[in-house]
Amino acid sequence: MPISAQQIVADALAIAKCPGFVSLGGRCLNLVLQDLVMHRNLKVNLVSTTIPVIANSNGPFNLEPDYLR
């Protein structure tokens, strides 16, 4: 059963015994998720994609929204 981000933050705040820090908990969750994406080479983040490149062109190219540069 997947749980939502709100449930993760609510559980973390309950464990930490600080239920009033909802916005800070959400920011911390986003920071952890950003760290996982940007600095850890997790296989779930690695995807392959085909980029059509026209000869003698230098872009810009349309990339997927989750493409990490």
N, C-alpha and C positions, 0 to 999 in steps of 0.2 A: 504494500500500500504506500504510494508516494505521499509525502507530506509537503505542505507549502512552506514558503519562506517565512510567512507569518507564524506558523506553528514552530519552526525551528527557532526563531527569535524568542517567541513566548516561552518555550521550554528552556532555552539558555538563560533567560532572565529569571525564570522561576528557580533554576538551579543556583544561580548567583545571588538569589534573594534580593533582587532590585527590580521590582515590577514596573517602576515608573520610567525606566530608561529605554522606552521603545524605539525612539528615533536613533539613539546612539547604538542600540543593538542592531538595527537595520543597517546602519552605516558600517558597523564592524563586520557584519555578514557580507556586505558588498566588497569590503576590503579583502577579506579572506578569499572570496570567489575570484576577485581580480588577481590576487597573488597566485592562486592555483592556475589561472589561465596564462598569465604573463611570464611566470618564473619557473614553473614546474612543467616538465615535459611529460604530461599525462597522455596516454594513448587515446583517451576519449577526445582530447582536443586536437589530435592530429587527423587531418582529413586531406584527401587529394582532390583536386579539381582541375578541370580543363579550362584553360584560358585561350580563347581564339586571338591569335596575334596576326595582324595584317603585315605583310612584308614592307619593310622600310618605314615603319611607323614606330613612334616612341610613346604612345599612350595619349591620354589616360585610358585605362582599361576598366571595364565594369567588373568589380569583384563581389563575391558574396558578402553579406553584411557581417558575418562572423569571421571573416578573413583577418588574421593577425599579421600585421606588417612587421 
